[in-house]
Amino acid sequence: MTDEINKPATAVTATAIAPGTSRRSMLKAAAGAAVGTALAGMPIAGFPQIMKRDFQGITLRHIGVSYAVQREIGEQASKDLGFKIEMQNLDTSASITRFVTQPNSVDIADMEGWQVKVAMQRQLLQGIDSKKIKEFDGILPIFTTGVYEGRKISRQGISPYEVMYTESAAAKKIVEGQQQYLTFLPQVFNADSLGYRPDKVGREVTEWKDLIDPKFAGRAAILDIPNIGIMDAAQALESRGDLVYGNKGNMTKKEIDITINALIDLKKKGHFRASWSTFEQSVELMASGEVFIQSMWSPAVTAVLEKGIPCVYAPMAIKPNGKEGYRGWCNGMSLMKHLSGKKLEAAYEYLNWYYSGWQGAYVARHGYYSPVPRTAKSQMTPAEFDYWYMGKPAAEVIKSDHGQPIGAINTVRDGGSLAQRFSNIACWNTVMDENQYMVQRWNEFKAA
């Protein structure tokens, strides 16, 4: 397998896009530009020397979910940039409500693709000029062209590529195909799966149907964020052979009913030990042994391993029959419309700092990826990069972002390399057209 991580991104800037050029021809040109270039042959920048310009007194408010907007990252950025970054965490629903109802209280809105759709409908954002992003050509083509490892990435749910571009700085609408201006700048992403205790399960898990296997009755848990939890349930039902969804990220009412009815049936049989909605809950359920298998996030698996307790992030590669695959997600940073003058300049400095390497290396150590691997690599040891990004056996003891050992020498990352994991995305986090109906039915499942 050719590893896209070893290629620079296939960016086509506005200056390269002639009027009337079709999306197909742009993608073809972009793909051609990628061939034959390798990361190993490219100069790796050292730690960036960002000029501390006259931004004293400026504070940028970066708001979003806890797994994407992290205090440690804000502290390092403040130290490097010379102005203050305030990180504030809200859950997904509360954050989009904040962006809509109090837009001037936010400078950098941290969002997933579905939130970008909502924000653009409300005209809350200004376009990000890709020409001002120094590492834009290093962004993986998953985001810039919607193609990876020679395959068009899944369009089930809302892929980052679908919502990435807008027509101008005014950002009045999302535009399909590459443009100079961006709705958001991807900053962290991953492929979600099931986590399990190998000492309790007793065998390898590679299929979603294991989440609902009667063998694990009373020892399974599911994520209680309706938009995401129902997609994990759909993966399990499709894996078991109950039905094939047209689009797991945008179900019909009939598909929602089948899914929720199956969940209610499982609940009444005592299958689910619990549901969880926070990182800490998922760690406790798994570490305590109350739960053997559950929907899980990568840092939670890392947190369990830090306790010296075995935990595996199930490899869910797409099978020849089309079943399985990971649920992908990506968070990105958007510029709120009110930003201007010196504060807008500071915001661009901050966006560029994010792609300078420190943040990419930091999030890698709890299992996440940077959209610009080449700069993350510059801040990691060769053994770390080979383990987290390339899927190679660990040449040294692998440590978490807290410095705790989580992988012995010769262990391999669950699921393999970035290329292996992101060549096997089945669907993306999303909001459905029938979202209101889905949430109503999900609440029935919770109350059952």
C-alpha positions as CSV (number, residue, x, y, z in Angstrom):
1,M,0.0,0.0,0.0
2,T,1.3,3.4,-0.9
3,D,1.2,5.6,2.2
4,E,-0.4,9.0,1.6
5,I,1.3,10.2,4.7
6,N,4.6,10.2,2.8
7,K,3.2,12.6,0.3
8,P,2.7,16.3,0.6
9,A,-0.9,17.5,0.3
10,T,-2.3,17.9,-3.1
11,A,-3.4,21.5,-2.6
12,V,-4.6,23.5,-5.6
13,T,-4.7,27.2,-4.6
14,A,-6.9,29.7,-6.2
15,T,-4.1,31.0,-8.4
16,A,-3.9,27.5,-9.9
17,I,-7.6,27.2,-10.5
18,A,-8.5,28.8,-13.9
19,P,-12.1,30.0,-14.3
20,G,-14.3,27.3,-15.7
21,T,-12.0,24.5,-14.6
22,S,-14.0,21.5,-13.6
23,R,-13.8,19.8,-10.3
24,R,-12.8,16.6,-12.0
25,S,-9.9,18.2,-13.8
26,M,-8.8,19.9,-10.6
27,L,-8.8,16.6,-8.8
28,K,-6.9,15.0,-11.6
29,A,-4.3,17.8,-11.5
30,A,-4.1,17.5,-7.7
31,A,-3.6,13.8,-7.8
32,G,-0.9,14.1,-10.4
33,A,0.9,16.7,-8.3
34,A,1.2,14.2,-5.5
35,V,2.8,11.4,-7.4
36,G,6.5,10.8,-6.8
37,T,7.0,13.1,-3.9
38,A,7.8,11.7,-0.5
39,L,7.9,13.1,2.9
40,A,11.2,11.3,3.6
41,G,12.7,13.5,0.9
42,M,11.3,16.7,2.2
43,P,13.1,19.0,4.6
44,I,11.5,18.8,8.1
45,A,11.4,22.1,9.7
46,G,12.6,22.5,13.3
47,F,10.6,24.1,15.9
48,P,9.1,27.2,14.3
49,Q,10.4,30.6,15.2
50,I,7.2,32.5,15.2
51,M,7.8,36.2,15.4
52,K,6.1,37.6,18.5
53,R,4.6,40.6,16.9
54,D,2.9,43.4,18.6
55,F,-0.1,41.5,19.8
56,Q,0.2,42.4,23.5
57,G,-3.1,42.8,25.2
58,I,-4.9,40.6,22.7
59,T,-6.8,37.5,23.9
60,L,-8.3,34.9,21.6
61,R,-11.2,32.8,22.8
62,H,-11.0,29.3,21.4
63,I,-14.2,27.4,22.2
64,G,-15.2,23.8,21.6
65,V,-15.4,20.2,22.9
66,S,-12.8,19.0,25.4
67,Y,-11.1,16.4,23.2
68,A,-10.3,19.1,20.6
69,V,-9.8,22.3,22.6
70,Q,-7.2,21.4,25.3
71,R,-5.8,23.6,28.0
72,E,-2.3,22.4,27.5
73,I,-2.3,23.4,23.8
74,G,-3.6,26.9,24.7
75,E,-0.9,27.3,27.3
76,Q,1.9,26.4,24.8
77,A,0.4,28.6,22.1
78,S,0.3,31.5,24.5
79,K,3.9,31.0,25.4
80,D,5.1,30.7,21.8
81,L,3.0,33.5,20.4
82,G,3.2,36.1,23.1
83,F,-0.5,36.7,23.4
84,K,-3.2,35.0,25.4
85,I,-5.3,32.0,24.2
86,E,-8.3,31.2,26.3
87,M,-9.5,27.6,25.9
88,Q,-13.1,27.0,26.9
89,N,-14.9,23.6,26.7
90,L,-18.5,23.0,26.0
91,D,-20.2,19.9,24.7
92,T,-21.2,19.7,21.1
93,S,-24.8,20.9,21.6
94,A,-23.8,23.7,24.0
95,S,-21.0,24.9,21.7
96,I,-23.1,25.3,18.6
97,T,-25.7,27.1,20.7
98,R,-23.0,29.5,22.0
99,F,-21.8,30.2,18.4
100,V,-25.3,30.9,17.3
101,T,-26.7,32.9,20.2
102,Q,-23.5,34.7,21.4
103,P,-21.2,34.9,18.3
104,N,-19.3,37.9,19.5
105,S,-18.2,36.0,22.6
106,V,-16.2,33.6,20.5
107,D,-13.2,34.2,18.3
108,I,-12.2,30.7,17.2
109,A,-15.1,28.3,16.9
110,D,-13.9,24.7,17.0
111,M,-16.4,22.6,15.0
112,E,-17.1,19.3,13.3
113,G,-18.4,19.2,9.8
114,W,-22.1,19.2,10.8
115,Q,-21.6,22.2,13.0
116,V,-19.9,24.0,10.1
117,K,-23.1,23.5,8.1
118,V,-25.2,25.1,10.9
119,A,-22.8,28.0,11.3
120,M,-22.7,28.7,7.6
121,Q,-26.5,28.7,7.4
122,R,-26.5,31.4,10.1
123,Q,-23.7,33.4,8.4
124,L,-21.5,33.3,11.5
125,L,-18.1,32.8,9.9
126,Q,-15.7,34.6,7.6
127,G,-13.7,32.7,5.0
128,I,-10.1,31.7,6.0
129,D,-7.7,32.7,3.2
130,S,-5.7,29.5,2.4
131,K,-2.9,31.7,1.0
132,K,-2.2,32.9,4.6
133,I,-1.8,29.4,5.9
134,K,1.9,28.5,5.6
135,E,1.5,24.8,5.8
136,F,-1.7,24.6,3.6
137,D,0.1,22.4,1.1
138,G,1.0,20.0,3.8
139,I,-2.7,19.2,4.7
140,L,-3.6,15.6,3.9
141,P,-5.8,15.2,0.8
142,I,-8.5,13.5,2.9
143,F,-9.5,17.1,3.6
144,T,-8.3,19.1,0.6
145,T,-9.5,16.8,-2.2
146,G,-11.7,14.2,-0.6
147,V,-9.5,11.4,-1.9
148,Y,-7.1,9.2,0.0
149,E,-4.9,6.3,-1.0
150,G,-6.4,6.5,-4.4
151,R,-10.0,6.2,-3.1
152,K,-12.7,8.7,-2.8
153,I,-13.4,8.9,1.0
154,S,-16.8,7.9,2.3
155,R,-19.7,10.4,1.9
156,Q,-21.8,8.6,4.5
157,G,-22.4,11.3,7.2
158,I,-20.6,14.6,6.6
159,S,-17.0,14.3,5.5
160,P,-14.7,17.3,6.3
161,Y,-14.0,17.8,2.6
162,E,-17.7,18.4,1.9
163,V,-17.9,21.4,4.1
164,M,-14.3,22.7,3.8
165,Y,-14.6,25.4,1.1
166,T,-16.5,28.6,0.7
167,E,-16.7,31.1,-2.2
168,S,-15.0,34.2,-0.6
169,A,-14.0,35.9,2.6
170,A,-17.7,36.8,3.1
171,A,-18.4,33.1,3.5
172,K,-22.0,33.1,2.4
173,K,-22.2,29.4,1.4
174,I,-20.4,26.1,1.3
175,V,-18.9,25.3,-2.1
176,E,-18.1,21.9,-3.5
177,G,-14.6,21.7,-4.8
178,Q,-11.4,23.5,-4.0
179,Q,-11.4,27.2,-3.5
180,Q,-9.0,29.8,-2.0
181,Y,-11.3,30.4,1.0
182,L,-12.1,27.8,3.7
183,T,-15.0,27.5,6.2
184,F,-12.7,25.8,8.7
185,L,-9.2,24.6,9.1
186,P,-8.9,20.9,10.1
187,Q,-6.9,20.6,13.3
188,V,-7.4,17.1,14.7
189,F,-9.0,13.9,13.5
190,N,-9.3,10.2,14.1
191,A,-11.1,7.0,13.3
192,D,-13.4,5.8,16.2
193,S,-14.1,2.2,17.0
194,L,-15.0,-0.2,19.8
195,G,-12.8,-0.6,22.8
196,Y,-12.5,-3.8,24.7
197,R,-10.8,-5.6,27.5
198,P,-8.9,-8.5,25.9
199,D,-8.5,-10.2,29.3
200,K,-12.3,-10.3,29.6
201,V,-13.4,-10.8,26.0
202,G,-10.9,-13.6,25.3
203,R,-10.6,-13.1,21.6
204,E,-9.8,-10.5,19.0
205,V,-12.7,-8.1,18.0
206,T,-12.8,-6.9,14.4
207,E,-16.6,-6.5,13.8
208,W,-19.1,-4.1,15.2
209,K,-21.7,-6.9,15.8
210,D,-19.6,-7.8,18.9
211,L,-21.1,-4.8,20.6
212,I,-24.5,-6.6,20.6
213,D,-23.2,-10.1,21.0
214,P,-25.3,-11.9,23.7
215,K,-22.1,-13.3,25.1
216,F,-21.4,-9.8,26.5
217,A,-24.9,-9.2,27.9
218,G,-24.7,-6.9,30.9
219,R,-21.1,-6.0,30.0
220,A,-21.6,-3.7,27.1
221,A,-22.0,0.1,26.9
222,I,-22.9,2.5,24.2
223,L,-22.1,6.2,23.7
224,D,-25.0,8.4,24.8
225,I,-24.5,11.2,22.3
226,P,-27.5,10.5,20.0
227,N,-26.0,11.6,16.7
228,I,-23.0,9.4,17.2
229,G,-24.4,6.6,19.4
230,I,-27.0,5.7,16.7
231,M,-24.3,5.4,14.1
232,D,-22.4,3.0,16.3
233,A,-25.6,1.0,16.7
234,A,-26.2,1.1,13.0
235,Q,-22.7,-0.3,12.4
236,A,-23.5,-3.1,14.8
237,L,-26.8,-4.0,13.2
238,E,-25.4,-3.8,9.7
239,S,-22.5,-6.0,10.8
240,R,-25.0,-8.6,12.3
241,G,-26.9,-8.6,9.0
242,D,-30.1,-7.0,10.2
243,L,-30.2,-4.5,7.3
244,V,-28.1,-2.4,5.0
245,Y,-28.5,1.3,5.4
246,G,-28.6,3.7,2.5
247,N,-26.6,6.2,4.5
248,K,-25.8,5.5,8.1
249,G,-25.2,9.2,8.5
250,N,-28.5,10.3,7.2
251,M,-31.1,7.6,8.0
252,T,-34.7,7.5,6.9
253,K,-37.4,7.4,9.5
254,K,-37.8,3.7,8.8
255,E,-34.1,3.1,9.4
256,I,-34.2,5.1,12.6
257,D,-37.2,3.1,13.8
258,I,-35.5,-0.3,13.1
259,T,-32.3,0.9,14.9
260,I,-34.0,2.3,18.0
261,N,-36.4,-0.6,18.3
262,A,-33.4,-3.0,18.2
263,L,-31.7,-0.9,20.9
264,I,-34.8,-1.0,23.1
265,D,-35.1,-4.7,22.7
266,L,-31.4,-5.2,23.7
267,K,-31.9,-2.9,26.7
268,K,-34.9,-4.7,28.0
269,K,-32.9,-8.0,27.8
270,G,-30.3,-6.3,30.0
271,H,-27.6,-6.2,27.4
272,F,-26.3,-2.7,28.2
273,R,-24.6,-2.3,31.5
274,A,-24.5,1.5,30.9
275,S,-24.4,4.3,28.5
276,W,-21.8,7.1,28.7
277,S,-21.5,10.6,27.6
278,T,-18.2,11.8,29.0
279,F,-14.6,10.6,28.6
280,E,-14.2,10.0,32.3
281,Q,-17.3,7.7,32.4
282,S,-16.0,5.5,29.6
283,V,-12.6,5.2,31.2
284,E,-14.1,4.2,34.6
285,L,-16.5,1.7,33.0
286,M,-13.7,-0.1,31.2
287,A,-11.0,0.2,33.9
288,S,-13.3,-1.1,36.7
289,G,-14.2,-4.1,34.6
290,E,-17.9,-3.3,34.8
291,V,-17.9,-3.2,31.0
292,F,-15.9,-5.5,28.6
293,I,-16.8,-3.8,25.3
294,Q,-18.1,-0.4,24.3
295,S,-18.1,2.5,22.0
296,M,-14.8,4.3,22.8
297,W,-12.5,7.2,22.0
298,S,-8.8,6.7,21.5
299,P,-7.6,8.8,24.5
300,A,-9.9,6.8,26.7
301,V,-8.2,3.6,25.6
302,T,-4.9,5.4,26.3
303,A,-6.1,6.4,29.8
304,V,-7.0,2.8,30.6
305,L,-3.6,1.6,29.4
306,E,-1.9,4.2,31.6
307,K,-3.5,2.5,34.6
308,G,-1.7,-0.7,33.5
309,I,-5.0,-2.3,32.5
310,P,-5.2,-4.1,29.1
311,C,-7.5,-2.4,26.6
312,V,-7.6,-2.7,22.8
313,Y,-9.0,-0.3,20.2
314,A,-10.6,-2.8,17.8
315,P,-9.3,-2.8,14.2
316,M,-12.4,-2.4,12.0
317,A,-11.1,-2.5,8.5
318,I,-13.8,-2.7,5.8
319,K,-14.3,-6.4,4.9
320,P,-14.7,-7.7,1.3
321,N,-18.4,-7.9,1.8
322,G,-18.5,-4.1,2.4
323,K,-19.3,-4.4,6.1
324,E,-17.5,-2.8,9.0
325,G,-15.1,0.3,8.8
326,Y,-14.4,3.1,11.2
327,R,-16.5,6.1,12.1
328,G,-14.4,9.1,11.2
329,W,-14.4,12.6,12.7
330,C,-12.5,15.8,12.3
331,N,-12.6,19.0,14.3
332,G,-11.5,22.3,12.7
333,M,-11.1,25.9,13.6
334,S,-13.2,28.7,12.1
335,L,-12.9,32.4,12.3
336,M,-15.9,34.2,13.6
337,K,-17.3,37.0,11.5
338,H,-16.6,39.8,14.0
339,L,-12.8,39.4,13.9
340,S,-10.9,42.2,12.2
341,G,-7.8,44.3,12.4
342,K,-5.0,43.3,14.8
343,K,-7.2,40.6,16.3
344,L,-7.7,38.9,13.0
345,E,-4.0,39.1,12.3
346,A,-3.4,37.4,15.7
347,A,-6.0,34.7,14.8
348,Y,-4.0,33.9,11.6
349,E,-0.8,33.6,13.7
350,Y,-2.7,31.2,15.9
351,L,-3.9,29.1,13.0
352,N,-0.4,28.9,11.6
353,W,1.0,28.0,15.1
354,Y,-1.4,25.0,15.1
355,Y,0.2,23.6,12.0
356,S,3.8,24.2,13.3
357,G,4.2,20.8,14.9
358,W,3.8,21.0,18.7
359,Q,0.0,20.5,18.7
360,G,0.3,17.6,16.2
361,A,2.9,15.8,18.3
362,Y,0.9,16.4,21.5
363,V,-2.4,14.9,20.2
364,A,-0.5,12.0,18.6
365,R,0.5,10.8,22.0
366,H,-3.1,10.1,22.9
367,G,-3.9,8.6,19.6
368,Y,-5.1,11.5,17.4
369,Y,-3.8,12.8,14.1
370,S,-2.7,16.2,12.8
371,P,-3.9,17.1,9.3
372,V,-0.2,18.1,8.7
373,P,1.8,15.0,9.7
374,R,5.1,16.4,8.4
375,T,5.3,19.1,11.0
376,A,4.0,16.8,13.8
377,K,6.9,14.5,12.8
378,S,9.4,17.2,13.4
379,Q,8.3,17.3,17.1
380,M,8.3,13.5,17.7
381,T,11.0,10.9,18.0
382,P,11.4,8.6,15.0
383,A,10.0,5.7,17.0
384,E,6.9,7.7,18.1
385,F,6.2,8.7,14.5
386,D,6.7,5.2,13.2
387,Y,4.4,3.8,15.9
388,W,1.5,6.3,15.8
389,Y,1.5,7.3,12.1
390,M,3.2,4.5,10.2
391,G,1.9,1.5,12.2
392,K,5.3,0.0,12.7
393,P,6.5,-2.0,15.7
394,A,7.6,0.3,18.6
395,A,11.4,0.7,18.6
396,E,11.2,2.1,22.1
397,V,8.7,2.2,24.9
398,I,5.8,4.3,23.8
399,K,4.6,6.9,26.3
400,S,1.3,8.9,26.5
401,D,1.2,12.7,26.6
402,H,1.4,12.4,30.4
403,G,4.7,10.5,30.1
404,Q,3.2,7.2,31.2
405,P,4.3,4.0,29.3
406,I,1.4,2.6,27.2
407,G,3.2,0.4,24.7
408,A,6.1,-2.0,25.1
409,I,8.9,-2.4,22.6
410,N,7.7,-4.3,19.4
411,T,4.0,-3.6,20.1
412,V,2.0,-2.2,17.1
413,R,-0.7,0.4,17.2
414,D,-4.2,-1.1,17.1
415,G,-5.5,-0.8,13.6
416,G,-2.1,-0.1,12.1
417,S,-1.0,3.0,10.2
418,L,-2.9,6.2,9.4
419,A,-3.2,4.9,5.8
420,Q,-4.7,1.6,6.9
421,R,-7.2,3.3,9.3
422,F,-8.3,6.1,7.0
423,S,-8.6,3.9,4.0
424,N,-11.3,2.1,6.0
425,I,-13.7,4.9,7.0
426,A,-17.3,3.8,6.7
427,C,-19.0,7.0,7.8
428,W,-18.4,10.4,9.4
429,N,-20.0,12.1,12.4
430,T,-23.0,14.0,11.3
431,V,-26.4,15.5,11.9
432,M,-29.3,13.9,10.0
433,D,-32.1,15.4,8.1
434,E,-34.4,13.6,10.5
435,N,-32.4,14.7,13.5
436,Q,-35.4,15.9,15.6
437,Y,-37.2,12.6,15.0
438,M,-34.0,10.6,15.7
439,V,-33.4,12.4,19.1
440,Q,-37.0,11.8,20.1
441,R,-36.6,8.1,19.4
442,W,-33.2,8.0,21.1
443,N,-34.9,9.4,24.2
444,E,-37.4,6.6,24.1
445,F,-34.5,4.2,24.1
446,K,-33.0,5.9,27.1
447,A,-36.3,5.8,29.0
448,A,-37.1,2.2,28.1
